[in-house]
Amino acid sequence: AHRYFSDVSFKLHISLYLSLGLNVIYAVMKFTFGLRYHSVWFGTLAVYYFLLAVMRFLLLHHANRKGFGTDRIGELQSYRLCGMILMVMNISLTGVVVLVIRKNEGFQYAGYLIYIMAMYAFYNIITAVMNVVKYRKYRKYRSPVMSAAKVVSLAATLVSMLSRETAMLTQFGSTDSEQSRRIMTACTGAGVCTMILAMAVYMIYHATRELKYARMEEAK
């Protein structure tokens, strides 16, 4: 416990392990729901969360081998790779949003399961905000792996918000008109996809530029 609160690197390792574990569990749950309810959307989101888990695993693997802030070129390469994966994943997410809007359907949960999923979404939001605040204290490490971990958490949070909204509209929005539900889903989906795409583009651009400078410094 003392090391967790005093050693920043150790604390970030633990956070990555916990995030990876939760991500895998969530991906398995989405896949199970997809099979049980014959839902294409649950299946697609399962793949989405699985790829988020892959990115977290790559970041954790690099951190275990090199630590944080010690291998800038390697970290920038991992950072750029995460941006590329995120961009590809955003295509599938956009497809999910289009399907939900066209069919005017959403994610459905049995019984009280929707409240459990809502609690998990709120947990994601709180964790993402806390990570943004805490990361400001770790800027001295100048670690792209830390930055990538923060972006992955934020992307997961945005998708959780989107899926919770569609589930709430499906389960509790029966009095709303079909057109209003579609407009709400379209606006939120467009906002989420745009934000994730912007993060992915920035990661690729920033990493490519920084890699160029880092290699020039290394060659001197």
N, C-alpha and C positions, 0 to 999 in steps of 0.2 A: 504493500500500500504506500509506503514511504517513497519507493522508487517511482511508482505511478505518478505521484504528485510532484516529484522533484526532477524526474528525468523526462524531458520533452520527447526525445526520440522513442523511449520505451512506451510512453503514453500514446504516441501516434501509432506505434506498432499494434498495441492492444486495440485501439479504435478501428484500425483496418481489419484486424481479425474479426472483431464483433460485427462490423459492417458486412464483411464477406459472408459470415455465417448467416446473418439475417437475410441477406440478399438471396442466398441459395435456398433457404427455407421458403421465402416468398415466391421464388420462381417455381419451386415444386408445388406449392399451394395453387398458384395460378394454373399450372399444367393440369393438376388434379381436377380443378374446377372446370377447366376446358373439356376434359374427357367426360366428367359427370354430367355437365349441362350441355354438352355438344356445342360449345361456344368457340367460334373462330377468334373472337376478341380476346378471350381468356388465354387461348393458345398462343396468340401473337404476343400478348403481354408477357407470357411465360418466357418466350424467346428473348424478349426485350430485357427482362430482368436477369436472365441467364447471361446475356452479353455484358450487362453491367457488372455481374459477378466476375466474369472473365477479366474485365478491365481492372477491377479491384485486386484480383489475384495477380495480375501482371505487375501492378504497382507494389503489392506486398512482396512479391518475389524479388523485385529489384531492391526494395528497401532492406530485405533480409541479407542480400548479397553485398550491397554497397553502403547501406545506411542512407541518411538524408543529407543532401548538400555536399557530398564528397565526390561524386562523379557527374558533373554538370552535363556533359555531352550525352552520357547514357540516360540521364533523367529527362533531358530534352527530347530524346528519341522516343522514350516511353510516353512522354506528354503528347507528342505529335501523333503517335499511334493511337492513343486514347481519343484524340480529336477525330481521327479518321474513322474509327469504329463508331463513335458517337454520330457522325454524319450519316453513315450507312444505316444505323439504327433509326435515325430520325425519318428515313424514307418509309420504313415499316410502320412507324408510329403515325405518320401522315395518312398512310393507307387505312389504318384502324379508324382514325377520325372520320375519313371520307365514308367508310362503310357505316359507321354509327349514324352519320347524318343522312345518308341516302336511305337506309332501312328504318330510320327513326327508332332504333333500338339501342339498348345500353347494356351495361353489366348488371346482372341480377345475382343476388345472394339469398340463400335460404335462411329464414328465421332471423335470429339476432346476429348473424354473421356480418351483416352490413355495418353494425355498430363496432364490431371488432376491427374490421377493415378501416373504419373511420378513425378509430383510436390509433391505429398504426400510421395512418396518414398524418395525423396531428403530431405523432412522435417524430416522423420524418421532417416535418416542417420545423419543429422546435430544434431538432438536432442540426439541421442545415443552418439555421440562424446562429446557433451557438458556435458552429464550426467557423462561420464567417467572422464572428467576433473574435474567437480565440486565435484564428490564423494571423491576425494582425500582430499578435505578440511573437509569432514565430518567423516573421519576415527576415530576421537576421540569418536564417538558414538558407534563404534564397533557393528553396528546393522546388523544382517543377513537379516532383512526385507529390508533394503536399498540395500543390495547387490543383493537380489533376484529381486527387482524391476528393477535394472540396467540390470540384465541378461535377464529378460523378454523383456525389451525394445530392447536389442541387438538381441534377437531371432526374434522379430517382424521385425526389420530392415533387417535382413538377408533374411527372407522370402519375404519381399517387393522387395528386389533387384533381387531375383530369378524370381519372377512373372513378374517384369518389363522387365527383359532380354528376357524371353520367348515371352512376348507380342511384344516387339520390333522386335525380329527375325521373328515372324509370320507376322507382319504388314509391316515391311520394309526390310525383308531379302529375298525377292522373288528371287533376283539374286544369292543368295548363293546356293551352292549345298545342297542337303538333308543331305548328310553325314556330312558336316561341321556344319550345324545347330545342328545335333544330338550330335556331339562331344562337341560343346560349351555348350549346355544344360547339357550334362552329367558331364562335368568338373565343372561347376558352381554348379549344384545340388549336386554332391558328396562333394564339398567343404563346402557348406552350411549345409548339413546333418551331415557331420563329425564334424563341429564346434559346432552345437547344441547338438549332442550326447556327445561330450567332455565336454561341459558345464554342461549337465545333470548329467553325471557320477561324475564330480568333486563336484557338489552340494551335491549329495547323500553321497559320500565318506567323504567330508569335514564336513558335518553336523553330520554324524554318529560318526565320531571321536571326534568332539567338544562336542557333547552331552554326550559322555562317560566321558570326562574330567569334564564337567560342573556338571554332577550328582555326580561324585566322590567328587568334591569340596563342593557341597551342602550337602553331607552326613557327612562331617567332623564336 
